[in-house]
Amino acid sequence: MPSDAFSDREKGFERKFQLDQEQEFRAQSRRNRLFGLWVAGKLGKQGADADAYAKTVIAADMEKPGSEDVMEKVRDDLDKAGRSIADSDLQVEYARQLAVARQQIADEAAKG
């Protein structure tokens, strides 16, 4: 019996780990969308144009591990548009949007 309880507990931890990983992936994807919308605003984009731009930011995150691909993309876009935003400010906003995304996903999970 103790081994069954241990096995059940281990399976529970595995399910929780998998759920946590899925939620973190969703949070990172949402962060990229929110960050893309923020940058779109800095570029003067609104509505459908802002949504389309946010999708390009999400797609950029698939190019390399980490956030360098996203930062390179938005930096290039901002430079081309003549918008001056410090890299440190971009990093702060990127981190802030991850916190927002995590909270949104936690709130959604609590509702349903």
N, C-alpha and C positions, 0 to 999 in steps of 0.2 A: 504494500500500500504506500509506504513512504516514497518509493520510486515513482509511482503514478502521480502523486502530489507534486513531486519535483518536476516531472515531465510536463504536467499541466502548467506549473508555474513558469517553466522555461518557455513553453509555447506562448504563454501570456506576454512574457517579456519580448519575444520575437515579434508578436503582433503589434505591440506598442511601439517597438523600434521601427517597424515597417510603416506604421501610421505616422509616426513622427517624421520619418524620411519623406513620405508623400506630402505631408503638410509643409515641410520646409521647401520642397520643390515648388509647391503651389505658391508659397510666400515669395520665393525668389522670382518666379515668373510674374507674379502680381507686382512685386517691387519694380521690375523692369518696365512694366506697363505704366505704373504710376510715375516713375522717373521719366519715361518717355513723354508722358503727358506734360510733366513739369518743363522738360526741355522744349517741347513743342510750344508751350506758352512763351518761353524766352525767345523762340524763333518767330513769334507772331502768328502761329498756327492755331486755329480754333476748329471746333466741331469735327467733321469727318476728316479734315486734313490732320488735326491733332491725333485722332485715333489711328489713322494710317501711319503717321510718323511713329507713334508708340509701338506699333507692330514691327516696324523696322528695328527698333531698339531691342525688342524681344528676340527677333531673329539674329541680331548681332551677338547676343549672348551665347549662341550655339557655336560660334566660330573657334573660340579658345577657352580653356579652363580659366576660371576666375573672372574678374570683372574688367580686365584690361581691354577686352574687345569692345565692351559697351562704352568704356571711357574714351577709347580711341575714336569710336564712331561719333559720339556726341561732341567731342572736342573738335573733330574735323568739321562737323556740321555747323557748330557755333562759330568756328574760325571763318568758314566760307561765308557765313551770314554777317560777319563783322561784329559778332557779339563777344564781349570779353567777360568771361567768368573764370575765376581762378580754379585750378584743378582741385585745390583743397575744398573750395565751396561745392564743387561737383561731388566730391567724395562724401562730404557731410550730408548733402541732400540725398545721395544714394543710400547712405546708412539710415537716414531718417525715413525714407520711403520703405525700407525693409521693416522697420519697426511698425509703421502704419499697416503694411501688408500683413504682418504676423498678427496684429491686433484684429484686423478685419476677419481673418480666417478663424481666429479663436472665437470671435463673436458669432460668426456663422455656424461654427461647430456647436456652440452652446445653444443656439436656437433650434438646431435641428437635426 
